[in-house]
Amino acid sequence: MKKTILITGSLGYFGNLLKTQLEKSFNVYGVDIKESDSTNYIKCDLVLNEKVKNLSKSLNPDIIIHSAGLKDINYCQ
C-alpha cells in the first residue's frame, strides 16, 4: 500500500516539482490557495486553522511537506 503525502504550496515552483516526482511512488495530494484543475488537488487557505485540521483528518497523510510560502519580500519584512 502506497503512503500518502500532502504537499502545501503545490502550485508553486518547488511544490509542483515535488508533487510531480513523488506521485510516481506515492499517493500525493496538493494543497494551495489558488484554483486548479490539477489531479488530487485541494484548495485550502492555510490561515484557516479549522479547515487545515479537517483536511488533515480527512486525508490522514503519512507525510506532510510544507512548501507554501510568500514571495513578496517587502511584505514579509
N, C-alpha and C positions, 0 to 999 in steps of 0.2 A: 504494500500500500504506500502510495506516494505521500510525502509530508506536504503540509500546506504552509505556504509563505504569504504573508501580507506585506505589500510594499507601499508605503506612503510616498506621495510625490511621483507617482508612476508615469505621469505625463511629462515630467521634466526630463532633461537630458540623461542624468545619471540613473534616475528611477526607471526610465524606459529601457536603458541598456541592461540593467539588472533583470527586469521583467522578461525581456527577450531571451536572455541567456538562461535564466533559471527555469522558465516554463518548459524547457526541453526535458527536465528531470523531475520537476515538482509541480504540484497544483499551486499556481500563483494567482493571487488576486491583487489588482492595483487599486489604489485609492488616491484621489486627487480632488481638489475643489472645483475644477472645471468639468464641463460636459465632455463626454467622449463616447464613441461607438465601439471602442476597443473591447475585445472579449475579456471576460472575467474582470470587469471594471466596476467600481462603486464610487459614486460621487458622495463625498463627505467633507465637511468643513471640520478640520481637526481642533478648532477652537471650541466646538460644541461638545463638551465632555460626555454628556449623556448619549449622544449619537455614536461617539467613538466607543464608549463602553458597550453599547448594544451591538455595534458592528463586530467588536472583538468576541463577544459572547456567541453571536450567531455563526461566525466563521470558525471560531476556535482554532486559530492558526498555531502551528508548532513554532514558527519563527515570525517575528515582526522586524522588518527593516525600515527604519525611519530615514527616508531620503528627501523628505519635503523640506523646503527652506525658502527664505526670502532672498531675492537678488538685488533689491534696492538698497544699496549701501548707505545712502543718505538717510533713508527711513530707519534703517537698523541702528544708526548712530544716535 
